Amino acid sequence: MERLDQHTTPEATLRGVDQGVVMGGTPAGVGGTPAGTFDPWSYRDEAGVAGSNLAGYKVEATDGSIGKIDSDSNEVNASYLVVDTGPWIFGRKVMLPAGTVNHVDHDERKVYVDRNKDQIKAAPEYDETATDPAFRDKLGGYYTDTYAAPPAGDLR
């Protein structure tokens, strides 16, 4: 293994390599996890949520507005948004796992998610009375299957 010069910091060494790659050759992803991994039930570190109450914020998919947040959860490893889609899907509510949140603009009161309208519309239907783990597993599996790591230039 190559040793670092004692006068060279790891940060300086990393500046000289592709910023999309971290030690070990693993591409860096959002939330400090390797690209291609996705945790549907945890907010990304840089999403800007940090304990905020997001109820009432508008939600923007990659291709337009989908509605307003009716309720949210910041429960560890079980965080999500419930979005009232209004007339877009005939008043249906959808649950979005926290991992779909790309970033939050608190000044504009908007939450940006990394899925498009068709992906959200095709998600398993949210049932407010369904509290069983099977629904959570089904929904988390659906959003994990639709996950695609963003290009390195698109990370915020």
N, C-alpha and C positions, 0 to 999 in steps of 0.2 A: 504494500500500500504506500502511496506517495505521501510524504510528510509535507505539511504546510511550513513555509518559511515563518520563523517565530515573529517576524516583523509584519506579516501579512495577516489581516483579519479574515475570518470566513466570509464576511460580507463583501470584502474586496474581491475575494476569489469568486464568489457567486456573481458579482457584477460582470465578470469576464466571460460568463457562460450564458447560454440561453435562459432567460428569466422564467420560461415555462417549465424548466426542469430543475428539480431539487436534488440534493445528494442521493445517490443510489440510482439515479437515472429515471426516477418516477416523475411523470409530468405533474405539476402542481394543479390542484383543483380548488374549487371554492370551499371555504370552511376549513382549509388546511388539510383536507383529505386528498388522496391521489385522485387524479382525473378519472372519471368513469365510475366512481363510487358515489352512492347517493343514499342519504339517510332521510327518508320521507318525514320522519316525526321530530326533527330538530331543525331549528332555524340556523342558517349559515351565519358564521361569526360576523361577517361584514354586511349582513342584510340590514342592519340598523334597527332591529326590533328591540333588543335588550330590555325586556320587561315592560314594554309599552302596551297600553290598551289600544288596540287597533279598531275597535268597534266604531262604525260610522265612516271609516276610510273607504274610498273608492278603490276598486281592484282593476288593474290593467293587465290583460293577457298580452302576448307578444303581438297580437293583431287587433287590439282594441279593448274597449271597456267591457267588463262582464257583470258589473254590479257593485254592491256595497256590502261591507262586512257587517253581518248581523251579530256575530259573537266570535270570540277567539279564545284560545287556550295557550298558556305558556308553561304547561306541565312538562317537566323534564322527560324527554324521549316520548312524548305524546302530544306535542303541540300541533295545532291546526287552526284554520280559519273556516267559519261557516259564512258563505256568501249568498246573499239574496240577489238572485239574478234578475229580478223584476220581470219586465216583459220579454227580455232576451230569450229565456227558456220558459215562457209561460208561468212566471212566478215561482219557479222551482228554486230550491236552495241546493247549493253544492258544498261539499266539504273539500277543502284543499289542505293537504298535509303541509306543515311548516317548511319542509325542504324545497317546496316549489317557489317559495318567496325569494326573488332575486335581490330586491332592495326596497327600502321604504323611503318615501319623500314626505317627511313630517310637515314641511311648510305647505305642500300641496294637498296633504292628507290623502296620499295615494300609495298603494302597495302594488309593486310590479312583480308578476309571477313569470316563470320561464316556460310556460305552456301556452299553446294557442287555443282559440275558442273551441275548435273541433275536438281537441284532446280533452278539454274540460267537459264539454257537452257529452262526450262518449264515456266519461268516467262512471263507475258504479253509482247508482242513484242513492242519494243521501236520504236516510230515514231517521228523523229526529228521535224516534223511539228505539232505534237499534243501538245498543250499547255493548253488544257482544264483541269479543276479540276477533271473531270470524270476519265481521264487516271491516274492521280496522286492517286486518291482514289482506283482505281482498283489495281494499282501496290503496293501501301502501304498495301492494304488488303491482297494481295497475300503473301508479305513478312511477314506480321504479322501472317498469318496462318501457315507459315513454321517455325516460331520462336520456338525454344526450349531453355529454360534457360540452360546454360552450367553448368556442375557439379562444385561445389564450388572450387575444387582443380584446375580447369582449368582457373579461373579468373586471369587476368594479372594485 
